[in-house]
Amino acid sequence: MTIKSDTNVSFDDIEIMNGHTTSVGTVLDAINDKEYKVTARLTVDPDLRRFPFDRHSVPIDIEPKLKNEQEMVLVIDQANTGRDPEANMPGWEITTTNSDITNKTYVPGEIEYSRAVFAYGIERDAASTVLEFFLPIMLIIVVALSSLMIKVFVSARAERLDVPGRGPHPLAGG
């Protein structure tokens, strides 16, 4: 995360509203230009109606901790906005990236706070979904049907080897 300001602002002046920061490392610390490596756990409301082929939007909502919209306005530098190419979510593909600035108020008619929203669209990888969900079910069904077929085949063969009036067949084991 890069923060540029005409005043001295740091990561301590902002917060992630839909999660909590687990670690922050300072990469660059100049008076008006700061860069941080941030790791956070985010809270998302999943929409599971299309499970296992579901799609979600993972937002990152950033807001000043104490300063209202008149004291601090967040601005997104679209030319330099993005995510680390190495950042990933195993089993998911990142499909879209959006960013926007909104104002948020917590009490109607009261002071507004500037909020930067970064949203990433994600969907499950189709190949891993098939392998993880459908392949095990298909294998269980095939094994169950095979065991039934073996039982039917063995009992039919045993009936064929039994000839009435001559006693059991020598290969029938009796």
Phi, psi and omega in degrees: 000131178249132178239121176240136184206155175278353174238171181282105180236143178230178179296336178294344181271353180233165177214156176269117189283332183251037178176192176222147182283130178263331175202147177224125176242135180274124179262317180223133182225077173258169185299311183253006184217116181230145178225133184231149169258114188244134172240132183216155171258125184254150176256128183227142174269106183283149174249104187260019181295332181255018182303138005271005179259048186277159177231145182221162170246125179254102181271152170237109183259118181244135185213150174297144180293312186237332187279134179277183185297333179282338181263330180212121177247125178276140179228136179264127175273094186300327182292332183245017181264136178176189178237159178295127180301337180276348178287125182213170176232108184306132180087358182233151174246136176275120188256324182222157177222127178226154174214147184201156174249130176229170172248138183236132174241144182261340176230124182308132179081000181263193184294139178263152177242139178287135182226129174261128181240121175248124183238134179241123176277132179231152173214156181292145174289123186299318182296314181291328178296315179296315181294320185280324187257313189269324181298313178299320179297316179296320179295319178297317180295316180297317180294317180296315179295322178297317180295324176293318180294322179295317179298315179296317181296317181294316181292324177293321179293320179295323178292324180292327182283341178275112179254121183297138176088344181252356184086177182292148177291142183300332180275351182282354175085037181214000000 
